[in-house]
Amino acid sequence: MDDRGGHGGPRVPRQWRPGPSGEPAALRFDVLGPVRARRGEEPLATGSPQQRALLAALLLRQGRMATAAELIDALWGDDPPSQALAAVRTYASRLRKVLDPGVLVSESGGYAVRGLGQGALDLAVAQECSAQAEKARGAGDLALARDLLNRALALWDGEALAGVPGPYAEAQRVRLEEWRLGLLESRLDMDLEQGCHAEAVSELTALTAAYPLRERLRELLMLALYRAGRQAEALAVYADTRRLLAEELGVDPRSGLRELQRRILQADPELAEPSAPAAQPAVAPVRPAQLPANVPDFTGRASFVRELSEVLAGAPGAGGDGARGGDGGGRVMAVSALAGIGGVGKTTLAVHVAHRARPAFPDGQLYVDLQGAGARAADPETVLGSFLRALGTADSAIPDSLEDRAALYRSVLDGRRVLVLLDNARDAAQVRPLLPGTEGCAALVTSRVRMVGLAGAHLVDLDVMSPDEAIALFTRIVGEERVGSERKAALDVVAACGFLPLAIRIAASRLAARRTWTVSVLAAKLADERRRLDELQAGDLAVKATFELGYGQLEPGQARAFRLLGLADGPDISLAAATAVLDLPPDDTEDLLESLVDTSLLESAAPGRYRFHDLVRLYARACADRDERPPGERTAALSRLLDFYLATAAGVYAIERPGDRLVDHLEATEYPGLRFTDGAAALDWLYSEAAPLLACVQQAADTDRTRRAVDLLWAAKDLTESGANSRQYETTAEAMCVATRATGDVRAEGRARTVLTDVLLVSGRIQQAEDEARLAMELAASAADSTAMSWVANNRGLIRLHQHRYAEGNAFFDQAIDGFRAAGNKPGEASALSNLSRAQLGAGNVTEAVEIARRGLALYVEMGRTMRLANGHYAVGVALTKAGRHGDALEQFSEALGIFGEHRQRLWEGATNFRIAEAHLAARQPAHAARHAEQALALGSIGGDRMRGNVLTLLGRALSALGQADRARACWQEALSLLEQNGASEVDDVRALLTSTAA
């Protein structure tokens, strides 16, 4: 079997697995752990410890003969028993009976194990993987080399030769452990070469705790911390290491470690980036190819194509000399910005030039529509997330802030030759974070405005086509035979189109699809249209007039679909959502949408998803205002869309939280939603529809759909708890608070502020959460909204926990429990019980807290393995940690972590890792605590910067226990800054830690 790990590289042996029925199973042996022998998957009895020691000695010789004297020395050293030779012969005889004939052979009084199949010995497999990894690394294939080393390291099962007595086994254990650490250091070194700094910190922290005198691990940790932006901690590691070496060995750090400290102090720029191009976490480098299809009938624009191609060819590393400034200092990334009115062909030209330049950018091409001409342009932060994923970055490695994402994006692109096409930009501010930062890459930007604020960009103003170009484009689409005999009519057509490429393409496509029409027939149809050339000079009206040509050719059903679909906000729309807007069967809806795609009035963003060009959407809305009859159909279409989203989101909520009665108290819907039987499919829908769903909520502000919109926001609350769409969710919640206050709808405003309280709690803004929760409770009481009252009481109790006002927290949780019980809402009751247990912990009632948490968990268990079951395990784990039952607590946290991972709750995974670290530290296992604290930092946590401060405080405690005092102080100093910014009460504890460790 060929095991290549996704590469076309060398063959790597695999340990044998049982074959088809009837085929004899092969022998397999393990020495990288307990010494074991198996036939297939069946374990074989290997006898006493001395007998296993004999087997191990023979296996480690890998077929070479061992004399009886050598075996006696291996088993007993300088003090063998009087019957040692007889014992060796007895052990060998017993092993022969267990193993296959001919495996353990005897020659001249010695013994050997021979005739094993490929991959039969785990040590041989590890050695082959290591050798192949060296070859792959030498060839520059770091991804394969890392994969091979990971396979080798995975073969260890604890201590090598575990439980085997004798001096030979002891010596081999030391050798094999040293080899394992060397392999691990090599793999970690490659991790850093590939830019995986943040991921490596956690592992290196644990390893330096386990092997405190191993300087290479300390060196790698310093480098990983420095590249992760944690310079103070990196220097603190050096200080800790120097002190430890002096105290334990009386020596100074070796020269390599001292040199690294010097370079960190000097902020050596070569140190900040890996020495090799940053490869992706995937086994093979990801090469995005996102360019839209090149139109086969591209026409004209020869001077622009030549000009832009020359700029791209001049990009350093793209085949030119890169001289764009007269000297070496002028070697910069090439940026070209095309400007012109909508429909003038900016995108078509940019895509055409980009395709021509593809050979010069072998590492990939990125593309995005920035929606700059619309009311809601694409957020650079969101675009960077999409680009990073396309470049192979895992979701868990993508930071939250715009600045951090932009920095990671530039790092990923460093050393690669990638072309980035930024289509339909709003302004230079939107574009700047999306530009690569180093030579070798290039960017093409299109926009309706000139990018004068984009420093160093090559600016191109794209005007309408010349008459000759316009006729040439029209002819290529329609055909020379039909146009040649009616050239005057063809000129009339392109003139009526204002020489705009999009308008010409639409008109020509209509004619090409209608073989019975002549060019004169089309010209006559266009003759009565408004004077497009005059309106072209007025600005956007020219674009609207151009779109009128295509719209006028639509069949009635197509025109209705065009008008109504344009009403919906959001970057795109799914087929199911479009079906709701049009109130048609799915097949009919798909036929209409595909026909609109054929007319270029709609784009197919992906299978089953559609989007308008932003200017076409504005035109479609104008058509709806003008043409849709009765006028109420516009409102009805948006109402159906809102119903669809609310009904579907409520179904997802019910799957994630069975038994939660919130779904029974949402606004009624007339139009149905999708139904899911699988939780994963339900979550897929929620996250893929996040942007259009939230846009639908915000669009309903100031309408009679406000109540349903607020309920939709509440039903989709997983979007904020997962951290996936927190910012857009918060913006929408704030907008709904304003809208509901303006309309005077007390019930809707109370729910909107309840939702906003959730958002603020997740992000750790406690005082703001308290302000919103107080108002939400007043509104819910005024509206007699018992559902909101219960959830607000639960939230206010959580706020009191953060404020250490435990008696008040108890009262709120008791109020929530009573409300949930009255409503028959068991998940709500379980949530309040879990939170109440934490209040009891704060008050010092540990035994009662454990009992209450278990009651909450029992209610969650009744609902099955849902996401909220993880919250129950989490609460029990917290209580057990306080009770000093650390092993039991860790079991609970392990259950919670698995469930949160299944349900993509990244922030809750981070919080759980923090709690695991707490339990380990309480159990005096600081190395494990440090590792899980690092994982919590990497994932983020419920509680935002406030929680990050607490995680750093805990990490510092663990590092201090490991003797890494300087790095601990660095963590506490960062924690103090975060906690002070958030007005957290924990600042006094951190100040005390810093004071107690001051020099």
N, C-alpha and C positions, 0 to 999 in steps of 0.2 A: 504494500500500500504506500502511496506517495504522500508524505505529510509535509507540505511546503508552506503552510500557514499563509496562503494567499499570494506567495511569491513564486516566480519561476526559478527558484534557486536550487541549492543542492538538496539531495535526498537526505532526510533525517530519519533515523531508525525510531520505531515505536515499539513499546513493550507489547509482547504477544497478547492477543485476546482470543478466546475460544472460537473455533471455526464452526462450520455447519455440523449438524447432528450426525454422529457416526464417525467424525474425524477425530483422531486422538488429540487430546489437549496437550500443549507443550508445557515444559517446566519454566517457571519464572522464579527469580531470586531477588531479594532486597537486602542491601547492606546499609543504605542511607537512612537508617532508622533501626527498628528492631530487625534482627536477622530472621528472615522468613523465606520459606520455600512454598510454592504453590503449583498445582497442576491445573492450568486454566485459572478458575476462580476458587478452586478447592484448596484450603490450607493443608500443608503436610506437617506432620509431627517431626520436629527437628531435635527433640531430645533435651538433655540436660544443658545447663549453661556451658560446660566444657565441650560438649558435643557440638553446640552451636559455634563455639569459638574455633573448633577445628574446621567446620564448614566455612566460616567467615575467612579464615586464613587461606583456604584453598580458593575461594571465590575471588579474593582480592589479588591473587596471583594471575587470575584471568587465563587459565590454561597452562601456566608454567608449573613444572613439577616441584613439589616441596618434599625434602627428605624427612625421615622420621625424626632426626635430631632437630631439624629446623622447627618441626611441628611441636615437639616437646618444649623447646625453648619459647615458642610462641604462646603455649598454653600456661607454662609454669615458671618460665624464666630461670633464675639461678637456683630455685628450690623445688625441683621436680620430685614427685613421689617415687618410691622404690619400684613400683609397677607401672611407670609412666609409659613405656613402650607398649605394654599389653593393653593399657587403657586406650592409647591412640588406635591400636588395631581394632579394639572393640567398638570405639566410636565410628570408625570407618566402616566396619561391617554393618552396623545398625543403619548408617546413612545409605549404604548400597541398597538395603531392603526397601527403603522409602523412595529413593530416586529411580529414574529409568535405568535400564541396563546400559552399561557402557558410558555412563556419565561420570561416576567416580571410579577412576582407573588407578591401578597400582603398578609401579615399575621400579625394579631394583630397590625395593623396600621403601619407596616414597609413594606419594599420592598426588593426584591432580583431578580437577573437574574440567571435563572437556565435552565437546559435541553440543554445546548450547546453541540455540538458534539466535538470530539477530534480535537484539532488544530484550533478551532473556534476563540480563542483569541490569538493574537500575543504574549502577555505577558506570557501566559501559555506555548506556544511553546518555547519561549526563556528560561523559567525556566527549562523546561524538557531537553532542549539541554545543559544547564549549568550543570544540575545534572549528565547527562550521560557523559559529558566531564570530570567531576571530577572522575567518575568511570573509564573511559578510561585512564586517566592520572595515576590513582593509579595502574592500571594494566600494566602500561608501554607502552601503545599504544598512543604515543604522536601525531602521524599523525591523528588518529581518533579524539583525543581530540581537536586538532587545528581546524579540519574540523567542529566539533560540535560548537565550540565557534564562528567560522566565520559565521555559520548559525544563531546563536543567535544574533550576532552583526548586521547582514544584515537586521534584522527585524526592526531596528530603522529607522525612516523616519524623520530625524530632531529632534527637541526637543520633548520629551514625553509630552503628554497632551497639545500640542501647542494650544494656544488661549483659554484654559479653565480657567475661573475665579474661585476665591475662595481660602481660606487658605488651605483647604485640598488638592486641586490640586497643589498648590505651594509646599507644603511639599512633596507630592508624586513625583513632578518633580525633586526635589533635591535628593530624595532617588533613583529614577530610574537612574538619571545621574551618581550618585556615583556608582551604581551597574554596569552600562555600562562601566565606566572607569575601574572598577575592573576586569571585563571580558576582556577588552582590554589589561590591564596589564598582565593578566594571559596568554593570547594568545601570546603576545610579548615575555614573559618569555620563553614560549615553542618554539617560533621562534629561540631564541638564543640557547636553549638547542639542537635544531636540526641543528645548524650551519648556520642559515640564517642571518648572521651578516650584510652583505652589504645591503640586502633588507630591514632590519629593520631600518637602519640608517635614511633613507628618512622619513619613517612614524614617527619615534620618534622625529626627528627634528621638524616636524610640530606640534606634540602633545605637546612638551615642550614649544613651542611658544604659543600655545593656553592655556596651563595650567602651567604657569611658576613656581608656588609654589608647584607643585606636585612632591615630591622628588623621588618617586618610578620611575616615568618616566625618571627623570634625571639619576638615577642609571642605568636603562636599556640602556639609550643612551650612557653613559660612557662605559659600558661593550661592547656594539655593536661596538663602534668606536675602542676600544682597540683590539677587536678580528679581526676587519677589517684592522689592521695595522696602525691605525691613533691615536697613543698614545698621541701625543701632543694635539690633539683636545679633546681627552677624559679627559685629565687633565684640559684643558681649560674649559670644561663644569663644572667641580667641582669648579673652581675658580669663574666662573660666578654665580653658584648657591649659593656659600657661600656669595658673595657680595650681591646678591639679597635678601637672607633671612635676612641678617643683616640690610639692608636698609628698607625692608618692614615690617619685624616682630621682628627685634632685637634679633634673635636667630641664633645659629650655625646649620649646617647640622646635621641630625641625625646620630647615630653611624654607621648604615649600609653604608651610603654614605662615611663617613670618612674612614671606613675600606676598602672600595673599592679603594679609592684614594691611601691609603697606599700600597695595593697589586699591583696596577698599577705602582707606583713609584719603587717598588721592583721587578717588572717584574715577579710576582708570576707565575711559570709555570702552576699551576693548573687553573689559571685564563684564560690562552690563549686558552683553548679548552672547548667546552661545556661539561656539567656534564653527559650528556647522549650521546649514540652513535649518530653520525650525520645521521639523517634520510633524505630521499630524498624528493624533492618537491612533488613527486607523493603522492597520497592518501595512498598507501601501499608501504613499502620498496621494492626497486628494487633489485632483485637477479639475476644478469647476469649468464647465463649458455652458455658461448661462446665456450666451448671446441669442436673441431671437433669430428666427430664420431670416436669411438674406433673400430679399425679393428677387426672383429670377429675371424680372423685366426692369431692373434698375436702369435709369436713363439719365444722361446728361451729368451736370455737376462735375465735369472733368477737372476744372481748375481747382475746385474745392477738394476733390478726392486726392489730387496730386499734392496740394498744400498740406492737407492733414496727414497724408501718408509720409511725407518728408519729416514732419514733426515727430511722428511715432518712430520712424526709422532712426531718428537722431537720439532716441532715448538710450542712455548708457546701458550696455548689455543687450540691446535689441538689434544689434547688427551695424549700428552707426558708430561714429566716434563720440557722440554725446557732447560735442563742443557747442554749448549754448551760452557761452559767456566769454569766450576767447581764451580761457585757461582752465586748468584743472579744477579751480574753484567753481566753475560754471557747470559742472556735471550734476545736474538735478533731474528729478523726475519730470517727464514730459506731461504737460496738462494743456489740453485744447478745449475751448468752450465755444459751442455753437449757439448763436442767438437768432431768434426770428419769431414771427407770429405763429400761432397755432395752425397746423395743417400745411406749413411751408416745406415739410420734408426733413426736419432736423433729425428725427429718429432714424428715418430710412437711410439718410446719408451716413449718420454715425455708425449704424449697424453694418452698412456696406463697407465702410473704411475699416471697422473693427475686424470683420471677417478677412479682409485682405491682409491685415496685420497679424493674424493669428500665428503664423509660423515664427514670428519674432517674439512671441510670448507663450512659450511652450508649457509654462506652469499653470495656465488657465486664464479664463476670462469671466469676470463678474458683471452682472447686470441688475439694475433696479430702476423701477419707475418711481420717482420721488413725489409724484402727484403735486407738483409745485403750483399749478394753476388753480387748484381746487381750494375749498374752504379749509380743509384739514390736510396740510402737506405731511408727507411721511416724516416720522420722527427719526433723526439720525441714530439715536440709540437703538431703535428697533431694527433699522437697516443694518447696523453693525452686527447685531445679534444674528441676523440672517446670513450675512457675509461670513462671519466666523464659523457658523455651522457648515456652510458650503465649503469652507476650507478645511473641514474635518475636526473642528474644535467641539468637544462634548459640551452639552448644556451645562453640566455641573462646573465646567471650567470658565464659563462666560461670566465676567463680573457684572455688577449691577449698574454702575454709573457710566455716563457717556464718556468721561475722560478715561476711565480704566478700559472700557471697551475699545476706544480709539487707540490707546497705547498697545493693547494686546493685538489688535488688527495690524498695526504697523509692524509689530514684532513678528507676527506670523508671516507677513509678506517680505520681510527682510531677507535678502539673498535669493528671492524668487523673481521670476519675470512674469508678471500678471498684468493684464489689461483690465481696467475698470471702466465700465460705461455707466455713467450717472445720467439717466434720462429724465427730462422734465423737471429740472431743479427750480426751486422757488427763488433762492438767492445764494450769495457766496457763503453766508453763515451756515446754511444747511449742508453745503458741499464740503467745507473744510475738514470736518472730522472724518469724512469718507475717503479722503485722499491718502494713498500710500505715502510713506515717509521717506523712502530711499530710492536711489537710482535703480534702474533696471525695470521698474514698473512704469505704467503710464495710465493716464485717465482721459476719457472723453466725456464732456459735459454738454448737455443740451438744456436750453432754457428759453423762456419767452423774453427774458431780460438779459442785457449784456452783463457779463460777470466782471465788471471793472474792479470790484473789490477782491478779486481772486489773484493774489500776488503771483506774478511770473507766468500767468496763463497766456497761451496763444489764443487770441480772440478772433472769432470768425462770425461775421454778420451774414446770415443766409437770407436772401431775398427770394421773391417768387421766381419761377422758371422763365427763361427767355421764350419767345414764341416758338423758336425752332426746337428747344428742349421739350416744351409742352406737347408739340405735335409728335415728336419722336416717342414720348412716353405713351401718348394716346394710341399711336400706331402699333407699338409693340404689344399692347394689351388687346386691341381690337383686331389687328391683322392688316397687313399691307394691302391686300386685295380690296378690302371694303373701304379703306381710307383713301387709297390712291385715286379713285375715280370721283371722290367728293372732298377734295382738299379744302375748298372754300367753306363747306359746311363744318369740316373738322376744325378749321380755325375759329369759326363761330362758337363751337362747343367749348374749346379750351379758353377762349376769351370770356365766355359766360362763367367759366369756372374760376375766373380771376387768376389764371395761370398757377393756381395753388395745386401742388402735386396730389394732395389727398382728394380734393374735389375732382380732379381729372381722373384719378384712379377709380373713384366711385362711378362717375359717369361712364367711363370706358368699360368698366366691368358690367354695368347694366346692359350696355349695347352688346358686348361680347356674349352675354347670356341669352340674348334675344335675336336669333338668327333671322327672324322675319323683319326686323327693323333695319332701316338704312340710317346712315349718319345724318341725313337731312331730317329724318323723323326725330332723332334725338335733339338736333339743333332747334327744331321747331318747338319741342317741348320746353327747351330752356329759354326761348326767346322772351317769354312773358315774365320771367323772374326779375327781381329787383336788380338794379345796376350794381353788380358786385364790385367792380373796380373802384367806384366812388366810395363804397362802404369799406373796402379794404384799407383805404388810407385813414379811415376813422378808427381803426383798431380792431377790437374783438368782434364787432358787428360783421366784419368780413368773414371771420371764421364761422359765425352763425349762418350767414348766407350761404357759405359753401356747403355746410352740412344740410341745408334745406334741399339741396339737389338730391342727395341720397334719400332723405326722409320722404320726399315727394314720390319716390318710386316704390315705396313699400306697399305691400298688400295691407288691407285693414287690420288683420290680426297681428301682422308684424309691427305696424305702426303703434297699435295699442301696447304691445309688449315693450317696444322701445320707450314710449312715454312713461309707462308705469315703473319699469325697472330703473329708470333714471331718477325716480323720486327717493330711492333708498340711499341713505348715507353708508359709509364704510368703504374700505379699499376694494372689496369685491363682493360677490354674492354667489352662494352655492345654488345648485340646481333645485334642491329641496326648498330653499328659501324663496327662490324665484317662482316656484310652483305656487307658493302661498300668495305672493304678490299678485300673480296673474289669475289665481283661482281656477287653474286648469289642471288636467291630469298630467303627471310627470312626463309621459312620452310626448304629448302635444307641446308642453313647455320646452322640452329639449329641442324639438324640431324647430320651434320659433327662434330659440336662442342661437342655434347653429346657423339658421338662415341669416340672422343679424350679424353673426361673425363673418359670414360670406360677403356681406355688404361693407365690411370694415367699420360698421357703426358700433360693434361690440367686439371685445377681445376675449379669447379663451385663455384665462390665466393658468389653468391646469385642468386635467380631466375633471369634469363636473363643477368647475368654478369659472365665473365670468366676471369681466370688469369693463367699465367704460373708460375711454380716454377722458380726462377730467373736463375738457372743453365740450366733448360730446355729451357728457352728463348734464352740463349746464344747458346745453341746447335742448336735450330731451326734456328737461324740466320746463323750459320755456314752451315747448310744444304741448306739454301736459296742461300748463296754465291756459294755453290758447285753445287747444283742440279737445281736451278730454270732456266727454259728456256722458252722464251728468257730472257736474263738478265734484259732487260728493264721492265719486269713484276714486279720486286721488286719496282722500282721507281713508276710504274703505280699504284701499290697497295697503297703505301703511299700517292700518289696524290689523289686517290679516297677517302681515309680516311680524308685528309685535306679538300677536297671538301664537304664531308658529314658534317664535323663540321662547316665549314664556312657557308654553305647553311642553316643549322639548326640554328646556332647562329644568322644569319641575320634575320631569321624568328622570333626568340625570340625578337630581338631588335625592329623589326617592330611592334610587338604586344605591347611591352612596350612603344614605342614612335611612335605612328601612325603619319604619315605625315613627319617624319624625312627623309630627302633625302639622308642621308649617305648610306642607303642600295642600292641606285641607283648608287653609285660611288665606290662600292667594286669590287674587282676582280671577273670576271665571273667564274662560276663553271660548270663543265660538269656533275658531279654526283650529284643527288638531295639529299636534306636533309629531315628531318622529318617536318611535318606540324602540327601546333597546332591551335586550335580554342579557347582554354581556357588559360588565362594568368597564372593561378596557375600551370597548367601542364607544360607550357613553362618554368617557373622559376624552377620548380622541375627538369626538364631536365638539365637546365644550371648548377645548383648547384651540381647535382649528377654527372655530366660529367666534373666538373671543373678540377680535377687532370689529367685525360687522355687528355682533350682538350688542356690544357696548355703544357702538355708534347708533344703533336703533333705540337704545334707552335714551341717549342724550337728545336724539331727534324728537322724542316725544315730549320733551320739556315744553311747558306753556301750551299744552293741548289737553283735550279731554281724555287722552291716553296715559296721563301721568301716573295714575295709580298702578296700572298694569306695568308700566315701565319701572317703577320703583320695586314692585314685586319681582320682576325679572332680574333686577340687579341683586336682590336678596337671594334668589334661587341660584344665582351664578357665583355665590361667594367663594367657591373654591378657587376662582381666578386670582383672588388676592392672597389667600392662605398659602397657595402653592408658590407664590412669588413670580409667577409667569407673566402676569399682566397687571401688576400692582399699581403702576403709575397711571395707566389709562383708567383702571377701575376707580382709583381715588378721584381723579379729575371728574369722572362721570358722577360719582356719588356727591361731590361738592356741587356740581351743576344741578343735580336733582334736589338738593337741599334748598338752593336758591329758587328754583322753579316752583317747588311745592309751597314755599313760604309766600311767593308772589300770588299764587292762586288761592291761598287760604285753606288748602286741604290739610286739615290737622292730622288725619290718619296717615296720609301719604308722607307728610313731612316727618312725622314721628318715625316711620319706617326708614326713610332716607337717612335720618340722623342715626338710627340704630346701625344701619349698614356702614355709615362713615365712622362710627365708633369702632366697629370691627377693624376697619382699615387702620385706624390710628393705633389700636392696640397691637396689631401685627407689626407695625413699624416702630413701636416703643415710645410713641409720643403720648405719655400718660396724662399730662395736664390737659392737652387738647381733647383727648379721649374723654376725660372727666367732664369737660364743658359740654361736649356733644351729648354724652350719656345723660347728664342731668336734664338737658332740654328735651331729649328723646323721651325720657320717662314722663315728664310733664305732659308732653303731647300725647303719648300713648294713653295716659290716664284720662286725659280730656276726651279722647276719641273712644274710650272703653275698649282699646285694642289689647286684649289680654295676651295674645301671642307675642306682640312686641314688648309688653310689660315684662314678661318672663325673661326674654332674652336680654333686655336692657338691665334687669336686675342681676342677671348672671354676669354681664359685662362690668357693672358697677362693683360687684364683688371682686372681680379680677383686678380692677383699678385699685381697690383698697389693699389687695395683696401687695401690689407694687409699692404702695405707700406705707406698708407695714401697719395698717390700721385694721388689725385682724378681727376685733369684735364687730366693727361695722361691716367687714366683709362677711362674717357669719350671718349677720342679719339679712344682707342682700341675697346670699345664697339660699337661706331658708325661704325667703320670699320667692325666689326662682323655683325652688323645689316644689313649694305648694302650688305655684301656678302651673308647672309642667304636669304635676300629678293630676290636678283638676282637669287638664286638657287631655290626659292619657298619653302624654308625650314622653315615652320612656327614654329615647336618646337625649332629650333635653334634661330630664331628671338625672340621667347618668352623668351628663356634663357638669351639672351643678354639684352633684355629689363629689365628683373628682376634684372640682375646684374647692369645695368645702373642706376636703381632706387637707389641702394645702394651707387653708386658713387655720385649721386645727394644729398643723405643724408649726406655723408661725407663733401660735399661742403656747406652744410647748406640750400639747396634748398628743404625743406621738402614737400611743396605743390606739386612741380613738381615731386618729387620722388614718392609720392602717386599716381599721375596720370599715370606716366610711369609704375609703378608696376601693376596697374590695366589693362593697355593695354597688358602687358605680360600675366596676368592671363586670360584675355579674349581670347587670342590666344590659351592658354592651354585648356580652356573650350571647344573650338571648337573641340578638339581632343578627348574629352570624359574623363572618370575617369581613366586616366593613371597615372603612377608613377610620371611623370613630372608635372602633375597638382598640386601635393603637393608642388613642388618648387615654383609654381606661388602663392599659398596661403601663403607660407613661406615668399616670398618677400613682398607681400602686408602687412603681419603682422608686418614685421620689419619696414616698412615705417609708418604704423599707430601707432606703438609704439612711434616712434620719434615725430609723430604729436600729441601725448598726448591722442589719442583715444584708450585707453587701452582695453576697453570692445570689441570694434570692432577687435582689433588686436588679442585678445585671441580667438575670433571666427575663425579667419583665421588660427591661429596656430592649433586649434583643428581639423580643416579639414585636414591640412597638416599631423598632427600626425597620424590620422586614415589611410590615404592613404600610408604613409611610412610604417606603420605597416603591411598593406595588402601585400606590395611588399617586405617585409623582409629587409628593408633598416635600419639596426640597427643604423648605425652611423648618418644617417639623423634624426632618432628618437631622438638620444641624442642631436643633434644640435637644434632640435625644442624645446625640453624641456628647453634648455638653453635660447632660445628666450622667451618662456613662463615665465620663471623666471624673465627675464629682464622686461617684461611687468608688472608682478605682483609687482616687486620692484618699478617700476616707478609709479604704482598706489598706493603705500604705503601699500602694502600687503606683508610684509616681510616673514611671516610664509609660505604663498603659494610659494613665491619665493624660500625660502630655500628648500622646498620639491621638487620642480621641478629641482633645481640645483643639488640636491642629485641624482635624477633620471638620469640627464645628465651625472654625474660622473660614475654612474653604467653602463650606456649603452656605453659610449665612444662617440666621436663626430667626424664629418668631421673636419679635422685640427689637429689631433693628440695631442701631448703634448702641443703645443701652445694653442690650444683650451681648453685643460684641465686647463691650467693656467688661462685662462679667466673665466672659469666656477668657479674655486676656488676663484677668485677675487670677482665674483658676490655673491657666497655663503657667503663669509666673510662680504660683505656689508649687506646682509640680516640678518646674525647673529648679526652684530653690531647694526642694527636697533632693534633687539629683545632684546638687552641688554646683549648679550653673547660676551663680548669684547675679552676675552681671547681665546675663540675658533675662533673668527673672525681673530685674529692675527695669529693663527696657520695656518689657511687657506691661509692667505696672504703670510706667509713665504714660504709655499710650492709652491704657485703660482709664487712667485718671482724667486725661484730656477728654475722652469720649463721655465719661460719666458726668463731668462738670458741664459739658455742653448740653446734656440732657437733664440737668438738675436732679440727678439720681442720688438717693440717700446712701448708696454704697461708697460714695467718695471718701467718707471718713475712714472706712476700712482700708481703702487703698492707700490713703495718706499714711495711715499707721504702718502699713507694710513697708512703704518707702522709708519712713522715719526709722523703723527698727533695723533696716539693713544699710542705713547711711554709713559711709566710711567714717 
